[in-house]
Amino acid sequence: MPPEVSQVPPAHYLPAADLLKDRVVLVTGAGDGLGRATALACARHGATLVLLGRTVKKLEAVYDLIESAGLAKPAIYPLNLAGATWNDYAEMAATIERELGQLDGVVHCAAHFSGFMPLADVGAREWVESLQVNLTAAYSLTRLCLPLLMQSADASVVFLADASGREPKAYRGAFGVAKYALEGMVKAWAEELEIHPTLRINSYDPGPMRTRLRVRGYPGEDLQTVALAETAVPGLLWLLGADSQGTSGRALQRAR
Ligand SMILES: NC(=O)c1ccc[n+]([C@@H]2O[C@H](COP(=O)([O-])OP(=O)(O)OC[C@H]3O[C@@H](n4cnc5c(N)ncnc54)[C@H](OP(=O)(O)O)[C@@H]3O)[C@@H](O)[C@H]2O)c1
């Protein structure tokens, strides 16, 4: 049975201008697509950003936009999640603690998706890379940041979901397997974290968005008919800010 889902943000939600003031938020895949849109919006709402991604030029472009807008100076953390190890995440968490002293939010936007394919056609490399980026990296990064997140008075971790993770379907390949596992992980982890009410953890399906990932799944589609990544951002702001306190272990989706 697919997990219960509900839509966020609530109707007529207007995030306060200072929603994320004094918070440090790490966004993976921050150089492009939803990660980029999320990082820019978080910065506009007062957060200090850790911009994690694999293409330094893209991260620098986001950094420049934030800096030129006079917002809190972000940090760039280049990391290829396909090859990152436990030690890399431990080092990253130590660097955040040393340089910024806190971590109040993580948004897992980075994703590896090569296109739809039958499971029988998934090659060894595609299987490993998909599970690594979409599942293992999301787990390991969160796991190694847990001590920092637990020190926060109000922390939120969001894993980006996809319809194929909510209900297993044919031709979603290793990507679908990873996304489905992610949903289970969020539910189990949130249950285990119930004793830490200041740390919430949820999955969020942004729905179809006009990004590079979408093009890999639907190459013939007229992209102009697909919503911009920015339309999924209010739900993420709601999840990151104090407005979502008490919401944990949920499979959420963008309000439409
Ligand atoms: N787009 C949609 O229609 C849609 C629908 C439902 C759910 N989602 C979910 O929304 C999330 C964001 O998707 P998106 O559409 O924004 O995707 P996107 O535009 O393809 O962006 C993905 C980001 O992940 C980064 N990335 C990929 N492999 C990486 C690696 N090995 N190490 C570090 N970073 C890596 C990319 O970096 P580079 O730019 O350097 O490649 C890019 O910044 C994903 O979890 C996706 O499953 C998307």
The ligand as a MOL file (V3000), in Angstrom:
LIG
                    3D

  0  0  0     0  0            999 V3000
M  V30 BEGIN CTAB
M  V30 COUNTS 48 52 0 0 0
M  V30 BEGIN ATOM
M  V30 1 N 12.2940 17.4510 -12.0500 0
M  V30 2 C 11.2010 16.7710 -11.7800 0
M  V30 3 O 10.2570 16.7370 -12.5850 0
M  V30 4 C 11.0730 16.0200 -10.4870 0
M  V30 5 C 9.8600 15.3720 -10.1890 0
M  V30 6 C 9.7290 14.6920 -8.9840 0
M  V30 7 C 10.8010 14.6480 -8.1000 0
M  V30 8 N 11.9730 15.2770 -8.4220 0 CHG=1
M  V30 9 C 13.0720 15.1960 -7.4500 0
M  V30 10 O 13.5170 16.5030 -7.1180 0
M  V30 11 C 14.9250 16.4670 -6.7990 0
M  V30 12 C 15.6470 17.5650 -7.5650 0
M  V30 13 O 15.5420 17.2470 -8.9330 0
M  V30 14 P 15.8590 18.2990 -10.0820 0
M  V30 15 O 14.7690 18.1850 -11.0600 0
M  V30 16 O 16.2130 19.6210 -9.4950 0 CHG=-1
M  V30 17 O 17.1720 17.6340 -10.7180 0
M  V30 18 P 18.3610 18.3150 -11.5770 0
M  V30 19 O 17.9260 19.5840 -12.1800 0
M  V30 20 O 18.8620 17.2160 -12.4650 0
M  V30 21 O 19.4390 18.6560 -10.4590 0
M  V30 22 C 20.0720 17.6250 -9.7790 0
M  V30 23 C 21.2070 18.1710 -8.9900 0
M  V30 24 O 21.8990 17.0430 -8.4210 0
M  V30 25 C 23.2810 17.2190 -8.6300 0
M  V30 26 N 23.9720 15.9380 -8.6970 0
M  V30 27 C 23.7310 14.9140 -9.5340 0
M  V30 28 N 24.6410 13.9340 -9.3310 0
M  V30 29 C 25.4400 14.3580 -8.3280 0
M  V30 30 C 26.5730 13.8110 -7.6870 0
M  V30 31 N 27.0760 12.6280 -8.0510 0
M  V30 32 N 27.1700 14.5250 -6.6920 0
M  V30 33 C 26.6800 15.7330 -6.3320 0
M  V30 34 N 25.6280 16.3160 -6.9220 0
M  V30 35 C 25.0190 15.6290 -7.9110 0
M  V30 36 C 23.3740 17.9490 -9.9720 0
M  V30 37 O 24.6430 18.5440 -10.0680 0
M  V30 38 P 25.2380 18.9880 -11.5050 0
M  V30 39 O 24.4460 20.1740 -11.9020 0
M  V30 40 O 26.6400 19.2880 -11.1960 0
M  V30 41 O 25.0390 17.8270 -12.4330 0
M  V30 42 C 22.2310 18.9460 -9.8220 0
M  V30 43 O 22.6420 20.0900 -9.1140 0
M  V30 44 C 15.3890 15.0490 -7.1230 0
M  V30 45 O 15.4860 14.2970 -5.9520 0
M  V30 46 C 14.2920 14.4950 -8.0030 0
M  V30 47 O 14.1800 13.0930 -7.8960 0
M  V30 48 C 12.1340 15.9610 -9.5710 0
M  V30 END ATOM
M  V30 BEGIN BOND
M  V30 1 1 1 2
M  V30 2 2 2 3
M  V30 3 1 2 4
M  V30 4 1 4 5
M  V30 5 2 4 48
M  V30 6 2 5 6
M  V30 7 1 6 7
M  V30 8 2 7 8
M  V30 9 1 8 9
M  V30 10 1 8 48
M  V30 11 1 9 10
M  V30 12 1 9 46
M  V30 13 1 10 11
M  V30 14 1 11 12
M  V30 15 1 11 44
M  V30 16 1 12 13
M  V30 17 1 13 14
M  V30 18 2 14 15
M  V30 19 1 14 16
M  V30 20 1 14 17
M  V30 21 1 17 18
M  V30 22 2 18 19
M  V30 23 1 18 20
M  V30 24 1 18 21
M  V30 25 1 21 22
M  V30 26 1 22 23
M  V30 27 1 23 24
M  V30 28 1 23 42
M  V30 29 1 24 25
M  V30 30 1 25 26
M  V30 31 1 25 36
M  V30 32 1 26 27
M  V30 33 1 26 35
M  V30 34 2 27 28
M  V30 35 1 28 29
M  V30 36 1 29 30
M  V30 37 2 29 35
M  V30 38 1 30 31
M  V30 39 2 30 32
M  V30 40 1 32 33
M  V30 41 2 33 34
M  V30 42 1 34 35
M  V30 43 1 36 37
M  V30 44 1 36 42
M  V30 45 1 37 38
M  V30 46 2 38 39
M  V30 47 1 38 40
M  V30 48 1 38 41
M  V30 49 1 42 43
M  V30 50 1 44 45
M  V30 51 1 44 46
M  V30 52 1 46 47
M  V30 END BOND
M  V30 END CTAB
M  END
